[in-house]
Amino acid sequence: MSAARDYGLDGDYQWPRPPEGGWTADDLDELPNLPPHTELIDGSLVLVSPQTNFHSMAIRLLDNALLAQVPDELNVMPLMTVKLNERNRPEPDVLVFRADAYGGPHQTWYRPEDVVIAVEVVSKESEERDRETKPRKYAQANIPHYWRVEENEGLPVVYVYELDPATRSYVPTGIFHNRLKLTVPFPLDIDLTAIDRRR
């Protein structure tokens, strides 16, 4: 039995075939029928697995808390891509970006120079990308702050990194359980135990 039939697709279904040299960041907006949240890493399409409750709740917690606390010159958006270069357009789970970079309702990506914090919530299938590949690429694109969120007994643990401009690599500045309290890049206090609390 073919993979197409296993996934309920017609036997004549044609999977997208990459052009020579791989896909480009602009292709992501043009390719038909891509699943939601498809990313481009090194010219290859990365299809995302269905997300867990923890993943969705962690995004909601951080999105709401950040939106309530960012200064006026910044804004927050979940699940938007960043065009790092021609062959890389990842989709952080949460972005903090310069408010003047907002380009209207049809915008699909942000420039790395507009991003202040990129946040990735780690899933089982994304461990290597979120722990190794993406932070390296975000640092090379000069995104000043990277947060990696892992699950521990149902609660988020936030690993916070800051860019060392001399090496263009991230250095860890803290691991936060229960409460995320920072002064950089702006004063921030998030109760991480509130992940399953509704307003």
C-alpha positions as CSV (number, residue, x, y, z in Angstrom):
1,M,0.0,0.0,0.0
2,S,1.4,3.4,-0.9
3,A,1.9,6.2,1.6
4,A,-0.6,8.3,-0.3
5,R,-3.3,5.7,0.4
6,D,-2.2,5.3,4.0
7,Y,-2.9,9.1,4.5
8,G,-6.2,9.1,2.7
9,L,-4.8,10.8,-0.4
10,D,-5.6,9.8,-4.0
11,G,-3.1,7.4,-5.6
12,D,-2.3,10.1,-8.2
13,Y,-1.5,12.7,-5.6
14,Q,1.8,14.5,-6.5
15,W,3.9,15.5,-3.5
16,P,5.7,18.8,-4.0
17,R,9.2,18.2,-5.5
18,P,11.8,20.7,-4.5
19,P,13.6,22.7,-7.2
20,E,17.3,22.2,-7.7
21,G,19.0,23.8,-4.7
22,G,15.9,23.5,-2.5
23,W,13.0,25.8,-1.7
24,T,13.4,29.4,-0.9
25,A,11.8,31.5,1.9
26,D,9.5,33.2,-0.7
27,D,8.3,29.8,-1.9
28,L,6.6,29.2,1.5
29,D,3.9,31.7,0.6
30,E,3.4,30.3,-2.9
31,L,3.3,26.5,-2.5
32,P,-0.3,25.2,-2.6
33,N,-1.8,23.0,0.0
34,L,1.0,23.1,2.6
35,P,-0.1,22.1,6.1
36,P,-0.4,24.9,8.6
37,H,2.9,25.9,10.3
38,T,5.2,24.4,7.7
39,E,8.7,25.8,8.2
40,L,11.7,26.1,5.9
41,I,15.0,24.9,7.3
42,D,18.1,24.8,5.0
43,G,15.9,24.8,1.9
44,S,13.8,21.9,3.1
45,L,10.1,21.9,4.1
46,V,9.5,20.9,7.7
47,L,6.0,19.6,8.4
48,V,4.9,20.0,12.0
49,S,3.2,17.1,13.9
50,P,-0.1,17.7,15.7
51,Q,0.6,19.6,18.9
52,T,-0.1,18.6,22.5
53,N,-2.2,20.4,25.1
54,F,1.0,21.4,26.9
55,H,2.5,23.0,23.7
56,S,-0.7,25.0,23.0
57,M,-1.2,26.0,26.7
58,A,2.5,27.1,27.0
59,I,2.1,29.3,23.9
60,R,-1.1,30.8,25.2
61,L,0.4,31.5,28.6
62,L,3.5,33.2,27.2
63,D,1.6,35.1,24.5
64,N,-0.9,36.5,26.9
65,A,1.7,37.3,29.7
66,L,4.1,39.0,27.2
67,L,1.4,41.0,25.5
68,A,0.3,42.4,28.9
69,Q,3.8,43.4,29.9
70,V,5.8,44.5,26.8
71,P,6.5,48.2,26.4
72,D,4.6,50.1,23.8
73,E,7.4,50.0,21.2
74,L,7.2,46.2,21.1
75,N,4.5,43.7,20.2
76,V,3.9,40.0,20.5
77,M,2.7,37.4,18.0
78,P,2.4,33.6,18.2
79,L,3.2,31.3,15.3
80,M,4.6,33.7,12.7
81,T,7.6,32.9,10.5
82,V,10.9,34.8,10.4
83,K,12.7,35.1,7.1
84,L,16.3,34.6,8.3
85,N,17.7,34.3,4.8
86,E,16.8,32.8,1.4
87,R,16.9,29.2,2.7
88,N,15.6,29.5,6.2
89,R,12.1,30.6,7.4
90,P,11.4,29.0,10.8
91,E,8.2,29.7,12.8
92,P,8.9,30.4,16.4
93,D,6.0,29.6,18.8
94,V,6.0,33.2,20.1
95,L,7.7,36.3,18.8
96,V,8.4,39.6,20.5
97,F,9.1,42.1,17.8
98,R,9.4,45.9,17.2
99,A,5.8,47.2,16.9
100,D,6.7,49.4,13.9
101,A,7.5,46.2,12.0
102,Y,3.8,45.2,11.9
103,G,2.9,45.3,8.2
104,G,-0.9,44.7,8.3
105,P,-3.3,41.8,8.3
106,H,-1.8,40.0,5.3
107,Q,1.8,39.9,6.5
108,T,3.2,36.4,6.8
109,W,6.8,36.9,8.1
110,Y,9.1,39.2,10.0
111,R,12.7,40.2,9.4
112,P,15.2,39.0,12.0
113,E,16.3,42.6,12.7
114,D,12.7,43.3,14.0
115,V,12.7,40.3,16.4
116,V,13.7,40.9,20.0
117,I,12.8,37.4,21.5
118,A,12.2,34.1,19.7
119,V,10.5,31.5,21.8
120,E,10.3,27.8,21.0
121,V,8.2,25.3,23.0
122,V,9.8,21.9,22.6
123,S,7.8,19.0,21.4
124,K,9.1,15.4,21.1
125,E,9.5,15.8,17.3
126,S,11.2,19.2,17.6
127,E,13.8,18.5,20.3
128,E,16.8,18.7,18.0
129,R,15.6,21.6,16.0
130,D,14.6,23.6,19.1
131,R,17.8,22.7,21.1
132,E,20.4,22.9,18.4
133,T,19.4,24.0,14.9
134,K,17.1,26.9,15.5
135,P,19.1,28.6,18.3
136,R,22.2,28.5,16.1
137,K,20.3,30.0,13.2
138,Y,18.6,32.7,15.3
139,A,22.0,33.7,16.8
140,Q,23.6,33.9,13.4
141,A,20.7,36.2,12.3
142,N,21.5,38.4,15.4
143,I,18.2,37.9,17.2
144,P,19.2,39.1,20.7
145,H,17.1,36.8,22.9
146,Y,16.1,33.1,22.6
147,W,13.8,31.2,25.1
148,R,13.4,27.5,25.0
149,V,10.5,26.1,26.9
150,E,10.5,22.4,28.1
151,E,7.8,20.5,30.0
152,N,8.5,19.1,33.4
153,E,5.6,17.3,35.1
154,G,3.1,19.4,33.2
155,L,4.7,22.8,34.0
156,P,6.9,24.9,31.7
157,V,10.6,25.3,32.4
158,V,12.1,28.3,30.5
159,Y,15.7,28.3,29.4
160,V,16.7,31.9,28.7
161,Y,19.6,32.8,26.4
162,E,21.1,36.2,25.4
163,L,23.2,36.8,22.3
164,D,26.9,37.4,22.7
165,P,27.6,39.8,19.8
166,A,31.3,39.0,19.7
167,T,30.7,35.3,19.0
168,R,27.2,35.5,17.5
169,S,26.2,32.7,19.7
170,Y,23.8,32.4,22.7
171,V,24.9,32.3,26.3
172,P,22.5,31.0,29.0
173,T,21.3,33.6,31.5
174,G,18.9,31.5,33.5
175,I,16.7,28.5,34.0
176,F,13.3,29.4,35.4
177,H,10.9,27.0,37.2
178,N,7.5,28.3,38.5
179,R,8.3,31.9,37.9
180,L,10.0,33.8,35.0
181,K,11.2,37.1,36.3
182,L,13.6,39.2,34.1
183,T,14.8,42.8,33.7
184,V,16.2,42.2,30.1
185,P,15.1,43.0,27.5
186,F,12.3,44.6,29.6
187,P,10.9,44.1,33.1
188,L,8.9,40.9,33.1
189,D,7.2,38.6,35.6
190,I,5.3,35.5,34.6
191,D,3.7,32.9,36.8
192,L,4.6,29.7,35.0
193,T,2.4,27.6,37.3
194,A,-0.6,29.4,35.7
195,I,-0.3,27.4,32.5
196,D,-3.7,25.7,33.0
197,R,-5.4,28.6,34.6
198,R,-8.0,30.5,32.7
199,R,-8.5,34.2,33.3
